[in-house]
């Protein structure tokens, strides 16, 4: 029961995009995550590293969930994400947005229909345009509205945060700057070229 949409990022394009500057921005969140982990688990190394690739895929997943909820008529809590991100030899970068409802609300076919090429080719640009500028900018874009624990950069309830039950990471590790660029460097966003053409 249920339905979903799987999206995979092109590995070659990701590697070209993951510059030193992009990774430096991601390291701000990774440092906060590492500090929290060490405080909770003294003497243990964190099980993972928060990278630019992870922030990009996770933030894009939220954009897509928010947009699809509007398009399909599901409540925002009816959709959930599953992230598939790994660096190294067996690198991957993908996400699954699926219906989380166990009743008939999750089997109406609306989400599956949005995956049709003629629809998804409109949905993705619309989701990107929706976060190109946040109603809380420039404060949100500067990272001022992020959480006190340092797990968010350019992210707030007006642009990318979703219900915590919908998010695999409980609304942590998000940065709109990975998608659309930053105030200082708008060209650094993964989708900068696409946004310039729509």
C-alpha positions in Angstrom: 0.0 0.0 0.0 1.2 3.5 -0.8 3.2 5.1 -3.5 6.4 7.1 -4.0 8.8 8.9 -6.3 12.5 8.1 -6.5 15.0 10.8 -7.7 18.7 10.1 -8.3 21.4 12.8 -8.8 24.0 12.4 -11.6 27.3 11.4 -10.0 29.5 13.3 -12.5 27.6 16.5 -11.9 27.8 16.1 -8.2 31.6 15.6 -8.2 32.0 18.7 -10.3 29.8 20.7 -8.0 31.5 19.5 -4.7 34.2 22.1 -4.6 36.4 22.9 -1.6 34.3 26.0 -0.9 31.1 24.0 -0.9 32.5 21.5 1.5 33.8 24.2 3.8 30.2 25.4 4.2 29.0 21.8 4.9 31.8 21.5 7.4 30.1 24.1 9.6 27.2 21.7 10.2 29.5 18.6 10.4 31.5 20.3 13.1 28.3 21.0 15.2 27.2 17.4 14.6 30.6 16.1 15.7 30.6 18.2 18.9 27.2 17.0 19.9 28.1 13.3 19.2 31.3 13.5 21.2 29.4 15.2 24.1 26.9 12.3 24.1 29.3 9.5 23.4 32.6 10.3 24.9 35.6 8.5 23.3 33.5 7.4 20.3 33.9 8.7 16.7 30.7 9.8 14.9 29.2 7.1 12.6 29.1 9.5 9.6 30.2 12.8 8.2 27.7 15.5 7.1 28.8 16.4 3.6 27.7 18.9 1.0 26.2 16.0 -1.0 24.1 15.0 2.0 22.9 18.5 2.6 22.0 18.9 -1.0 20.0 15.7 -1.3 18.3 16.2 2.0 17.3 19.8 1.3 16.1 18.9 -2.1 13.9 16.2 -0.6 12.2 18.7 1.6 11.6 21.1 -1.3 10.0 18.2 -3.3 7.9 17.0 -0.4 6.6 20.5 0.3 5.7 21.1 -3.4 4.2 17.6 -4.0 2.0 18.0 -0.9 0.5 21.1 -2.6 0.2 19.5 -6.0 -1.3 16.2 -4.8 -3.5 17.4 -2.1 -1.9 15.3 0.7 -1.3 16.9 4.0 2.4 17.7 4.6 2.6 15.0 7.3 1.3 12.4 4.8 4.5 12.4 2.9 7.9 11.1 4.1 11.4 10.9 2.8 14.1 8.2 2.6 17.6 9.4 1.8 20.3 7.3 0.0 23.6 9.2 0.2 27.1 7.8 0.4 30.5 9.1 -0.6 33.5 7.0 -1.9 33.8 4.1 -4.2 30.1 3.1 -3.9 28.9 6.7 -4.0 25.2 7.4 -4.3 22.8 10.3 -4.1 19.1 9.7 -4.2 15.9 10.1 -2.4 12.5 8.6 -2.1 9.4 10.7 -1.3 6.6 8.3 -0.4 3.1 8.3 1.2 3.3 7.5 4.9 -0.4 7.0 5.5 -1.5 3.4 6.1 -5.1 4.1 5.1 -6.6 4.9 1.7 -5.1 8.4 1.8 -1.8 6.8 0.7 -3.2 4.9 -2.3 -5.0 7.6 -4.2 -2.5 7.7 -7.1 -1.8 11.4 -6.9 1.8 11.1 -6.0 2.5 8.4 -8.6 0.9 10.6 -11.2 3.3 13.5 -10.3 6.2 11.3 -11.4 5.1 11.3 -15.0 7.7 13.1 -17.1 5.4 15.9 -18.2 4.5 16.6 -14.6 7.8 16.1 -12.8 9.5 18.4 -15.4 7.2 21.2 -14.1 7.2 20.2 -10.4 11.0 20.4 -9.9 11.5 23.9 -11.4 8.4 25.1 -9.4 9.8 23.6 -6.2 13.2 25.3 -6.9 11.6 28.7 -7.7 9.7 28.5 -4.4 12.9 28.5 -2.4 15.0 30.8 -4.5 13.8 33.6 -2.2 12.5 32.9 1.3 10.0 35.3 2.9 12.4 35.5 5.8 15.4 36.5 3.6 17.9 38.0 4.0 17.9 36.7 7.6 17.2 33.1 6.6 19.8 33.1 3.8 22.4 34.3 6.2 21.7 31.4 8.5 20.5 33.5 11.4 17.2 31.6 11.7 19.0 28.2 11.9 18.7 26.2 15.1 20.9 27.0 18.1 22.6 23.6 17.8 24.1 24.6 14.5 22.5 21.8 12.4 20.8 24.2 10.0 22.2 27.0 7.9 19.8 28.7 5.4 16.6 26.9 6.5 13.4 27.9 8.2 9.7 27.0 8.4 9.0 29.5 5.6 11.2 27.7 3.1 12.4 24.1 3.7 11.4 22.7 7.1 8.8 20.0 7.1 6.8 18.3 9.8 9.4 16.4 11.9 7.5 13.1 11.4 8.1 13.5 7.6 11.8 14.0 7.9 14.3 11.2 8.3 16.6 13.6 10.2 14.0 15.4 12.3 14.5 18.7 10.5 18.3 18.7 11.0 21.1 19.0 8.4 19.4 21.4 5.9 20.8 24.2 3.9 19.0 26.1 1.1 22.4 27.5 0.1 23.3 24.1 -1.4 20.3 24.4 -3.7 20.2 28.0 -4.8 23.6 29.4 -3.7 24.3 31.9 -0.9 24.1 35.7 -0.7 27.9 35.9 -1.1 28.1 33.4 -3.9 24.8 32.8 -5.7 26.6 30.6 -8.3 27.5 28.0 -5.7 24.1 26.4 -5.7 23.8 23.0 -7.4 20.7 24.2 -9.3 22.0 27.7 -10.1 22.2 26.9 -13.9 18.7 25.5 -14.0 17.3 28.4 -12.0 18.9 30.8 -14.5 17.1 29.2 -17.4 13.5 29.1 -15.9 
